[in-house]
Amino acid sequence: MALKIVERPSPNHDGRSRGAAIDMLVLHYTGMPTAEAALTRLCDPAAKVSAHYTIDTDGCVYSHVPEDRRAWHAGVSYWAGEHDVNSRSIGIELVNPGHEFGYEPFADAQIEALIELSKEILSRHPIPAHRVLGHSDVAPARKTDPGELFPWDWLAEEGIGLWPEPHALGEPLEAALAHFGYGFAPRADVPLDDVITAFQRHFRPYRIDGIWSGECSRLLGGLLVEMRRLL
């Protein structure tokens, strides 16, 4: 599909940290009642938040921040030893009211545009599949987006991100979660329970109970096998 890209610049950006490679793609939902409310906030200098792109439900892509600049989308976050996730990532917002305002399935046109945009981004930046993440993955104590209705499996079928085939987990739980990239105490100020919930929200969205199980272990085992295969 041909992307429809509308320039809607945001003043909310700065330079990436020196030497920081762009090696993460972080997906969000806007979590506001309307698309216009979200776009206004992302471009409001007083809000001090932004993203590189926003995708509306009809598939229209709004471009806010040049990819070589640091957008302010992840906030206090952590992934695989990195606390400045903004410096290493491209951030994409998806218009959706979110859990606070009536969370709903993402529109097909929106996801199709996301897939096309993501493929273009991946052609420009060496982002590994295991570093295509949700906001809730990098900030599990604070965020739930893009949430359990987001079709991670569809993206993985298109070569964007990972979707696990179950496999035995060959290391202790905490070591395995940290190996994949999740942050929790003492690496980050996040309880392990929040990380488990974030993992389920991404990789076992049909049951989010915060309780680690054999099924969760096999899913994490599959992710680690696939991550090692692709490295």
SEMARTOR-988961 format. One line per field, with one value per atom (N, C-alpha, C, O): chain; x, y, z. Coordinates in steps of 0.02 Angstrom, whole numbers. Layout:
N
kette = (A, ...) .
c1 = (X, ...) .
c2 = (Y, ...) .
c3 = (Z, ...) .
This chain:
231
kette = (A, A, A, A, A, A, A, A, A, A, A, A, A, A, A, A, A, A, A, A, A, A, A, A, A, A, A, A, A, A, A, A, A, A, A, A, A, A, A, A, A, A, A, A, A, A, A, A, A, A, A, A, A, A, A, A, A, A, A, A, A, A, A, A, A, A, A, A, A, A, A, A, A, A, A, A, A, A, A, A, A, A, A, A, A, A, A, A, A, A, A, A, A, A, A, A, A, A, A, A, A, A, A, A, A, A, A, A, A, A, A, A, A, A, A, A, A, A, A, A, A, A, A, A, A, A, A, A, A, A, A, A, A, A, A, A, A, A, A, A, A, A, A, A, A, A, A, A, A, A, A, A, A, A, A, A, A, A, A, A, A, A, A, A, A, A, A, A, A, A, A, A, A, A, A, A, A, A, A, A, A, A, A, A, A, A, A, A, A, A, A, A, A, A, A, A, A, A, A, A, A, A, A, A, A, A, A, A, A, A, A, A, A, A, A, A, A, A, A, A, A, A, A, A, A, A, A, A, A, A, A, A, A, A, A, A, A, A, A, A, A, A, A, A, A, A, A, A, A, A, A, A, A, A, A, A, A, A, A, A, A, A, A, A, A, A, A, A, A, A, A, A, A, A, A, A, A, A, A, A, A, A, A, A, A, A, A, A, A, A, A, A, A, A, A, A, A, A, A, A, A, A, A, A, A, A, A, A, A, A, A, A, A, A, A, A, A, A, A, A, A, A, A, A, A, A, A, A, A, A, A, A, A, A, A, A, A, A, A, A, A, A, A, A, A, A, A, A, A, A, A, A, A, A, A, A, A, A, A, A, A, A, A, A, A, A, A, A, A, A, A, A, A, A, A, A, A, A, A, A, A, A, A, A, A, A, A, A, A, A, A, A, A, A, A, A, A, A, A, A, A, A, A, A, A, A, A, A, A, A, A, A, A, A, A, A, A, A, A, A, A, A, A, A, A, A, A, A, A, A, A, A, A, A, A, A, A, A, A, A, A, A, A, A, A, A, A, A, A, A, A, A, A, A, A, A, A, A, A, A, A, A, A, A, A, A, A, A, A, A, A, A, A, A, A, A, A, A, A, A, A, A, A, A, A, A, A, A, A, A, A, A, A, A, A, A, A, A, A, A, A, A, A, A, A, A, A, A, A, A, A, A, A, A, A, A, A, A, A, A, A, A, A, A, A, A, A, A, A, A, A, A, A, A, A, A, A, A, A, A, A, A, A, A, A, A, A, A, A, A, A, A, A, A, A, A, A, A, A, A, A, A, A, A, A, A, A, A, A, A, A, A, A, A, A, A, A, A, A, A, A, A, A, A, A, A, A, A, A, A, A, A, A, A, A, A, A, A, A, A, A, A, A, A, A, A, A, A, A, A, A, A, A, A, A, A, A, A, A, A, A, A, A, A, A, A, A, A, A, A, A, A, A, A, A, A, A, A, A, A, A, A, A, A, A, A, A, A, A, A, A, A, A, A, A, A, A, A, A, A, A, A, A, A, A, A, A, A, A, A, A, A, A, A, A, A, A, A, A, A, A, A, A, A, A, A, A, A, A, A, A, A, A, A, A, A, A, A, A, A, A, A, A, A, A, A, A, A, A, A, A, A, A, A, A, A, A, A, A, A, A, A, A, A, A, A, A, A, A, A, A, A, A, A, A, A, A, A, A, A, A, A, A, A, A, A, A, A, A, A, A, A, A, A, A, A, A, A, A, A, A, A, A, A, A, A, A, A, A, A, A, A, A, A, A, A, A, A, A, A, A, A, A, A, A, A, A, A, A, A, A, A, A, A, A, A, A, A, A, A, A, A, A, A, A, A, A, A, A, A, A, A, A, A, A, A, A, A, A, A, A, A, A, A, A, A, A, A, A, A, A, A, A, A, A, A, A, A, A, A, A, A, A, A, A, A, A, A, A, A, A, A, A, A, A, A, A, A, A, A, A, A, A, A, A, A, A, A, A, A, A, A, A, A, A, A, A, A, A, A, A, A, A, A, A, A, A, A, A, A, A, A, A, A, A, A, A, A, A, A, A, A, A, A, A, A, A, A, A, A, A, A, A, A, A, A, A, A, A, A, A, A, A, A) .
c1 = (42, 0, 44, 99, 20, 56, 36, -23, 86, 72, 52, 81, 2, -15, 17, -2, 67, 104, 91, 100, 68, 54, 104, 113, 136, 184, 147, 107, 160, 131, 187, 187, 233, 293, 280, 235, 319, 318, 384, 437, 380, 442, 476, 530, 444, 467, 516, 498, 579, 632, 699, 703, 750, 818, 866, 845, 930, 980, 985, 977, 997, 1009, 1076, 1121, 1082, 1145, 1201, 1191, 1259, 1315, 1331, 1338, 1336, 1353, 1294, 1303, 1234, 1175, 1151, 1135, 1149, 1123, 1047, 1021, 1012, 940, 929, 936, 912, 904, 842, 838, 793, 729, 672, 679, 617, 555, 504, 489, 476, 430, 362, 354, 311, 243, 199, 206, 155, 112, 40, 28, -7, -71, -75, -42, -117, -120, -155, -137, -205, -238, -275, -278, -304, -342, -408, -414, -459, -526, -530, -569, -489, -493, -423, -374, -419, -355, -330, -271, -375, -354, -326, -278, -358, -332, -261, -218, -249, -183, -132, -77, -150, -104, -88, -30, -137, -126, -77, -31, -86, -41, 30, 78, 37, 104, 142, 203, 106, 137, 136, 154, 116, 111, 177, 195, 213, 277, 271, 318, 213, 203, 197, 212, 175, 165, 230, 235, 281, 347, 344, 382, 299, 296, 291, 268, 313, 308, 320, 332, 316, 335, 361, 353, 391, 412, 353, 350, 304, 246, 184, 188, 126, 61, 22, 23, -13, -53, -126, -144, -168, -240, -274, -244, -337, -374, -385, -395, -383, -393, -327, -326, -272, -207, -166, -109, -192, -154, -97, -107, -37, 22, 41, 49, 48, 70, 144, 161, 185, 256, 270, 254, 300, 310, 383, 400, 427, 497, 542, 529, 594, 640, 671, 684, 683, 708, 777, 794, 816, 882, 882, 934, 823, 815, 782, 749, 792, 763, 693, 687, 642, 574, 564, 599, 516, 506, 444, 391, 451, 394, 396, 344, 455, 460, 460, 439, 483, 485, 535, 585, 521, 563, 555, 500, 608, 603, 669, 720, 667, 727, 718, 664, 772, 772, 844, 885, 859, 923, 983, 1030, 979, 1034, 1031, 1072, 983, 978, 922, 864, 940, 891, 866, 811, 905, 884, 856, 886, 797, 765, 751, 755, 734, 719, 778, 768, 839, 897, 908, 940, 882, 897, 837, 839, 783, 721, 686, 698, 643, 592, 525, 510, 486, 422, 364, 362, 316, 255, 194, 187, 151, 87, 31, 30, -14, -73, -135, -146, -175, -235, -281, -304, -295, -339, -354, -308, -417, -432, -399, -393, -377, -341, -386, -447, -356, -394, -435, -486, -412, -446, -509, -557, -510, -565, -604, -640, -598, -637, -595, -605, -548, -501, -538, -589, -513, -547, -496, -438, -518, -472, -444, -477, -383, -352, -380, -391, -390, -420, -370, -309, -396, -353, -312, -252, -343, -306, -249, -196, -260, -208, -149, -91, -163, -110, -74, -13, -111, -78, -30, 25, -50, -5, 55, 111, 43, 98, 148, 208, 124, 169, 211, 272, 179, 216, 267, 325, 247, 293, 350, 408, 334, 386, 437, 497, 414, 461, 507, 567, 481, 524, 575, 634, 552, 598, 652, 711, 633, 681, 730, 786, 711, 758, 810, 864, 795, 841, 883, 937, 859, 894, 898, 849, 954, 963, 930, 964, 864, 826, 811, 774, 839, 826, 753, 720, 729, 658, 642, 586, 689, 674, 676, 665, 689, 688, 632, 635, 581, 518, 472, 451, 454, 427, 366, 353, 328, 275, 298, 348, 263, 279, 277, 316, 230, 224, 284, 297, 320, 380, 436, 473, 444, 500, 483, 528, 419, 397, 340, 285, 352, 297, 263, 206, 296, 264, 217, 176, 223, 185, 135, 84, 149, 112, 81, 108, 25, -8, -15, -45, 12, 2, 58, 115, 44, -20, -74, -130, -59, -111, -125, -96, -169, -183, -221, -224, -251, -286, -240, -261, -178, -133, -111, -94, -111, -98, -23, 0, 13, 85, 98, 147, 54, 64, 60, 97, 16, 9, 74, 98, 101, 163, 219, 259, 223, 276, 272, 323, 211, 203, 231, 250, 234, 260, 334, 363, 365, 437, 453, 509, 404, 413, 402, 346, 456, 450, 449, 453, 442, 442, 374, 341, 355, 297, 319, 341, 314, 350, 316, 254, 358, 338, 363, 422, 321, 342, 404, 413, 446, 508, 527, 512, 559, 580, 625, 669, 614, 655, 715, 706, 775, 834, 871, 929, 841, 874, 822, 763, 842, 794, 754, 777, 693, 647, 677, 677, 703, 727, 785, 789, 830, 886, 861, 887, 810, 783, 748, 759, 708, 674, 725, 718, 777, 830, 868, 887, 880, 916, 877, 906, 811, 771, 772, 770, 775, 780, 742, 754, 695, 653, 694, 744, 672, 706, 663, 604, 694, 660, 714, 774, 694, 742, 794, 776, 858, 887, 906, 931, 896, 916, 872, 895, 808, 760, 712, 705, 680, 635, 566, 517, 564, 504, 498, 546, 441, 431, 427, 402, 450, 447, 375, 364, 327, 257, 233, 195, 256, 237, 267, 236, 327, 360, 322, 312, 302, 264, 199, 180, 165, 103, 117, 78, 170, 188, 204, 184, 240, 256, 192, 186, 146, 82, 42, 11, 43, 5, 30, -9, 94, 124, 119, 98, 138, 148, 96, 93, 53, -4, -64, -87, -88, -138, -207, -249, -220, -286, -293, -349, -240, -246, -191, -133, -210, -164, -181, -225, -146, -162, -103, -110, -45, 13, 44, 88, 21, 46, 88, 64, 151, 195, 175, 160, 176, 153, 201, 246, 189, 228, 219, 266, 158, 146, 188, 219, 191, 232, 306, 341, 329, 398, 414, 466, 368, 381, 379, 417, 337, 336, 401, 429, 424, 487, 545, 591, 542, 593, 596, 650, 537, 534, 562, 596, 548, 575, 651, 683, 679, 751, 784, 837, 753, 780, 780, 830, 725, 721, 768, 798, 775, 821, 892, 929, 912, 981, 990, 1044, 939, 944, 956, 992, 926, 930, 992, 1009, 1025, 1084, 1143, 1197) .
c2 = (-59, 0, 62, 61, 116, 179, 218, 231, 235, 272, 344, 377, 367, 438, 470, 456, 512, 544, 619, 653, 642, 713, 741, 714, 796, 828, 866, 911, 849, 886, 892, 856, 938, 941, 955, 994, 923, 937, 971, 953, 1020, 1051, 1010, 1027, 955, 918, 863, 805, 882, 834, 867, 927, 826, 851, 801, 753, 812, 768, 701, 698, 648, 583, 585, 623, 542, 538, 518, 478, 546, 533, 458, 425, 432, 361, 314, 254, 340, 296, 274, 315, 208, 180, 173, 159, 183, 172, 97, 71, 63, -10, -35, -93, 10, -9, 26, 83, -9, 20, 10, -46, 65, 63, 87, 142, 44, 58, 77, 49, 125, 153, 158, 152, 167, 196, 267, 283, 309, 378, 386, 430, 344, 346, 411, 434, 440, 502, 494, 451, 534, 523, 528, 493, 572, 582, 587, 599, 576, 584, 656, 667, 703, 773, 793, 831, 769, 784, 757, 790, 697, 667, 706, 720, 723, 760, 828, 850, 861, 926, 920, 961, 869, 860, 844, 870, 801, 781, 840, 838, 892, 950, 1012, 1066, 1004, 1059, 1065, 1018, 1120, 1125, 1121, 1101, 1138, 1134, 1062, 1047, 1017, 947, 909, 863, 929, 897, 822, 783, 803, 734, 736, 785, 682, 678, 606, 562, 594, 530, 547, 604, 499, 512, 512, 551, 467, 461, 446, 418, 465, 443, 415, 443, 359, 329, 330, 302, 362, 367, 301, 258, 295, 233, 219, 162, 272, 263, 249, 242, 243, 229, 290, 283, 350, 411, 416, 407, 430, 435, 508, 545, 530, 598, 594, 556, 634, 636, 696, 753, 682, 735, 755, 814, 705, 717, 679, 621, 710, 675, 614, 616, 562, 501, 508, 470, 556, 564, 604, 613, 627, 663, 619, 570, 637, 599, 627, 683, 588, 605, 585, 542, 617, 608, 564, 589, 500, 455, 402, 381, 379, 322, 342, 302, 402, 423, 381, 357, 373, 332, 260, 232, 230, 165, 128, 155, 65, 23, -35, -64, -52, -114, -136, -99, -197, -229, -185, -179, -156, -115, -42, -3, -23, 46, 83, 63, 138, 180, 237, 263, 258, 311, 279, 282, 250, 215, 264, 246, 326, 375, 384, 393, 383, 394, 338, 348, 279, 221, 196, 143, 235, 208, 256, 317, 227, 262, 249, 191, 300, 293, 305, 355, 259, 265, 261, 215, 311, 313, 288, 305, 248, 225, 255, 248, 289, 320, 266, 222, 270, 223, 255, 280, 256, 288, 255, 287, 193, 161, 139, 149, 111, 81, 133, 117, 195, 246, 272, 291, 272, 304, 257, 280, 192, 145, 107, 112, 69, 31, -11, -42, -11, -45, -77, -57, -127, -158, -107, -58, -119, -75, -90, -147, -37, -44, -77, -67, -117, -151, -101, -112, -46, 3, 33, 49, 41, 68, 20, 41, -44, -94, -104, -114, -102, -108, -50, -60, 10, 67, 60, 77, 35, 24, -25, -15, -79, -129, -97, -108, -59, -28, 22, 23, 64, 113, 78, 98, 25, -11, -42, -40, -69, -98, -45, -57, 14, 69, 88, 98, 92, 109, 55, 72, -8, -62, -64, -88, -38, -34, 20, 19, 68, 123, 112, 141, 71, 62, -12, -48, -36, -107, -125, -135, -130, -145, -220, -244, -257, -329, -342, -301, -400, -417, -417, -398, -437, -441, -372, -366, -320, -252, -211, -149, -245, -213, -223, -280, -170, -175, -131, -85, -145, -101, -55, -69, 0, 46, 9, 23, -38, -76, -122, -140, -141, -182, -142, -166, -80, -40, 1, 28, 6, 43, 4, 31, -58, -101, -78, -97, -37, -13, 45, 63, 76, 137, 131, 165, 87, 89, 22, -31, 24, -37, -38, -84, 12, 16, -18, -23, -41, -36, -85, -83, -128, -167, -235, -253, -271, -341, -350, -406, -297, -302, -289, -295, -272, -257, -322, -370, -326, -389, -401, -397, -415, -429, -487, -487, -537, -595, -577, -604, -530, -507, -472, -484, -430, -396, -447, -441, -496, -546, -585, -602, -599, -633, -591, -618, -525, -480, -464, -421, -500, -491, -434, -408, -413, -357, -383, -398, -390, -415, -491, -525, -517, -589, -611, -575, -672, -705, -776, -811, -799, -860, -925, -932, -974, -1044, -1074, -1067, -1108, -1132, -1177, -1217, -1168, -1206, -1207, -1160, -1260, -1265, -1207, -1187, -1181, -1126, -1156, -1196, -1138, -1171, -1132, -1149, -1081, -1043, -1017, -1016, -995, -970, -911, -874, -903, -853, -783, -751, -759, -690, -679, -628, -729, -723, -722, -686, -763, -767, -702, -678, -674, -611, -555, -514, -553, -502, -514, -467, -577, -593, -569, -544, -576, -552, -476, -447, -443, -370, -335, -276, -369, -335, -311, -342, -254, -225, -228, -213, -248, -250, -243, -249, -232, -220, -277, -335, -259, -193, -154, -98, -183, -148, -87, -36, -93, -38, -39, -89, 17, 24, -4, 33, -69, -103, -170, -208, -185, -251, -306, -295, -365, -422, -437, -456, -428, -442, -399, -422, -336, -292, -316, -310, -342, -368, -430, -437, -473, -532, -512, -540, -462, -438, -409, -422, -370, -341, -396, -392, -446, -503, -535, -549, -548, -579, -534, -558, -470, -423, -425, -417, -436, -439, -509, -516, -559, -626, -678, -732, -663, -706, -663, -663, -626, -575, -602, -564, -665, -693, -708, -723, -706, -714, -675, -695, -618, -574, -577, -541, -619, -628, -615, -618, -599, -584, -645, -638, -705, -766, -803, -821, -816, -852, -925, -955, -954, -1023, -1060, -1030, -1125, -1164, -1140, -1141, -1119, -1092, -1030, -1023, -985, -925, -943, -913, -992, -1014, -1038, -1023, -1077, -1104, -1048, -1050, -998, -942, -902, -883, -889, -854, -895, -868, -961, -1004, -999, -998, -997, -990, -924, -921, -871, -805, -804, -777, -834, -835, -877, -859, -932, -973, -934, -934, -899, -861, -801, -784, -769, -713, -735, -702, -791, -816, -835, -825, -863, -884, -824, -829, -768, -709, -666, -624, -677, -636, -655, -626) .
c3 = (0, 0, 0, 27, -30, -30, 33, 44, 72, 133, 119, 76, 155, 154, 215, 272, 203, 258, 258, 208, 315, 325, 375, 429, 356, 401, 455, 440, 517, 574, 626, 675, 615, 656, 729, 747, 771, 843, 862, 837, 907, 932, 986, 1009, 1006, 1065, 1045, 1037, 1037, 1020, 1035, 1044, 1037, 1046, 1014, 981, 1024, 994, 1031, 1092, 993, 1024, 1061, 1044, 1111, 1148, 1100, 1055, 1111, 1066, 1064, 1116, 1004, 996, 1000, 993, 1013, 1020, 951, 908, 941, 879, 884, 938, 829, 828, 818, 763, 872, 869, 906, 925, 917, 946, 910, 888, 905, 880, 936, 956, 962, 1019, 996, 970, 1008, 986, 1045, 1100, 1034, 1085, 1059, 999, 1105, 1084, 1113, 1162, 1081, 1103, 1170, 1209, 1184, 1249, 1262, 1319, 1210, 1217, 1180, 1135, 1197, 1169, 1093, 1062, 1062, 990, 961, 997, 895, 861, 865, 877, 856, 857, 925, 929, 978, 1045, 1053, 1082, 1027, 1033, 991, 1015, 930, 887, 916, 913, 945, 976, 1034, 1041, 1074, 1132, 1109, 1137, 1060, 1037, 1006, 1001, 986, 954, 999, 976, 1061, 1108, 1146, 1182, 1141, 1176, 1252, 1286, 1278, 1351, 1374, 1432, 1330, 1350, 1357, 1397, 1319, 1322, 1307, 1336, 1261, 1237, 1161, 1132, 1130, 1057, 1036, 1078, 972, 942, 872, 849, 840, 771, 724, 676, 738, 694, 736, 790, 709, 734, 675, 620, 686, 633, 654, 706, 614, 628, 608, 576, 627, 615, 540, 520, 499, 427, 391, 330, 428, 399, 382, 359, 393, 380, 431, 491, 406, 449, 457, 408, 519, 534, 556, 601, 524, 540, 585, 568, 644, 694, 703, 707, 706, 724, 674, 660, 647, 603, 639, 699, 602, 633, 664, 709, 641, 670, 735, 767, 756, 819, 872, 855, 934, 990, 1006, 1031, 992, 1012, 1085, 1110, 1117, 1189, 1201, 1219, 1189, 1191, 1245, 1269, 1264, 1310, 1383, 1425, 1399, 1469, 1509, 1482, 1573, 1616, 1593, 1597, 1570, 1537, 1540, 1560, 1519, 1522, 1473, 1468, 1438, 1399, 1389, 1362, 1411, 1398, 1417, 1378, 1476, 1501, 1482, 1506, 1441, 1417, 1454, 1453, 1488, 1522, 1479, 1490, 1429, 1384, 1321, 1267, 1328, 1271, 1215, 1156, 1231, 1179, 1131, 1071, 1157, 1114, 1064, 1012, 1080, 1038, 998, 968, 998, 970, 923, 924, 882, 844, 880, 896, 892, 927, 880, 844, 880, 839, 884, 923, 878, 913, 867, 807, 894, 858, 890, 950, 850, 878, 906, 869, 970, 1005, 1072, 1105, 1094, 1158, 1218, 1271, 1211, 1265, 1323, 1321, 1372, 1428, 1467, 1496, 1467, 1506, 1472, 1506, 1405, 1370, 1324, 1279, 1334, 1294, 1244, 1184, 1269, 1228, 1177, 1192, 1115, 1060, 1013, 1013, 974, 927, 877, 860, 856, 807, 738, 720, 699, 632, 585, 590, 538, 490, 450, 439, 428, 388, 428, 401, 493, 537, 542, 538, 552, 558, 492, 491, 437, 372, 360, 334, 380, 374, 420, 402, 480, 527, 499, 504, 469, 440, 384, 382, 341, 287, 313, 291, 361, 390, 426, 419, 464, 501, 453, 467, 398, 350, 322, 312, 310, 286, 340, 325, 403, 457, 464, 473, 461, 468, 410, 418, 352, 296, 307, 277, 351, 364, 426, 433, 473, 537, 554, 544, 579, 595, 662, 712, 661, 722, 724, 682, 772, 776, 794, 826, 774, 786, 860, 879, 903, 975, 1008, 1068, 969, 996, 965, 964, 938, 920, 979, 992, 1014, 1081, 1090, 1051, 1142, 1164, 1219, 1253, 1228, 1283, 1350, 1394, 1356, 1418, 1430, 1488, 1378, 1387, 1418, 1461, 1396, 1420, 1482, 1514, 1498, 1558, 1592, 1598, 1614, 1637, 1701, 1714, 1741, 1803, 1790, 1832, 1730, 1716, 1659, 1659, 1611, 1548, 1530, 1549, 1494, 1471, 1395, 1367, 1361, 1289, 1249, 1273, 1188, 1152, 1174, 1147, 1222, 1253, 1222, 1171, 1255, 1238, 1173, 1147, 1146, 1082, 1022, 965, 1036, 980, 947, 981, 880, 844, 831, 774, 884, 876, 829, 792, 830, 787, 713, 672, 696, 627, 605, 550, 648, 630, 621, 574, 665, 660, 594, 564, 572, 508, 450, 399, 460, 409, 420, 387, 467, 480, 527, 527, 567, 614, 685, 704, 723, 791, 793, 742, 855, 867, 894, 930, 874, 904, 919, 874, 982, 1002, 983, 985, 965, 963, 1028, 1044, 1067, 1133, 1130, 1085, 1181, 1187, 1260, 1297, 1282, 1352, 1371, 1333, 1430, 1456, 1492, 1539, 1471, 1497, 1550, 1565, 1579, 1631, 1680, 1663, 1740, 1789, 1761, 1718, 1788, 1762, 1760, 1708, 1816, 1818, 1770, 1737, 1766, 1720, 1648, 1606, 1633, 1565, 1545, 1489, 1589, 1574, 1562, 1517, 1604, 1596, 1532, 1497, 1516, 1454, 1393, 1345, 1395, 1339, 1335, 1281, 1394, 1393, 1448, 1461, 1481, 1530, 1590, 1609, 1617, 1674, 1737, 1735, 1792, 1857, 1910, 1894, 1972, 2025, 2028, 2024, 2036, 2048, 1984, 1989, 1925, 1863, 1850, 1826, 1868, 1858, 1916, 1951, 1928, 1985, 1967, 1963, 1955, 1932, 1968, 1970, 1998, 2029, 1976, 1921, 1993, 1948, 1926, 1869, 1971, 1954, 1895, 1853, 1893, 1837, 1772, 1719, 1775, 1715, 1690, 1629, 1735, 1715, 1680, 1629, 1708, 1678, 1608, 1562, 1601, 1536, 1486, 1428, 1508, 1464, 1438, 1379, 1484, 1464, 1418, 1371, 1430, 1388, 1316, 1269, 1308, 1241, 1211, 1153, 1249, 1219, 1239, 1209, 1289, 1305, 1322, 1379, 1273, 1286, 1305, 1330, 1294, 1309, 1384, 1406, 1423, 1495, 1530, 1531, 1557, 1593, 1666, 1690, 1702, 1773, 1819, 1880, 1791, 1832, 1865, 1907, 1847, 1878, 1826, 1772, 1843, 1797, 1796, 1847, 1736, 1728, 1681, 1652, 1675, 1628, 1557, 1518, 1541, 1474, 1462, 1409, 1511, 1503, 1495, 1454, 1533, 1528, 1458, 1430, 1429, 1362, 1310, 1261, 1320, 1273, 1277, 1226, 1338, 1346, 1318, 1286, 1329, 1301, 1225, 1195, 1194, 1122, 1097, 1046, 1134, 1115, 1118, 1074, 1170, 1177, 1122, 1096, 1105, 1050, 985, 949, 971, 909, 910, 859, 968, 974, 959, 922, 988, 976, 903, 875, 873, 802, 757, 707, 774, 730, 743, 702, 800, 815, 771, 777) .
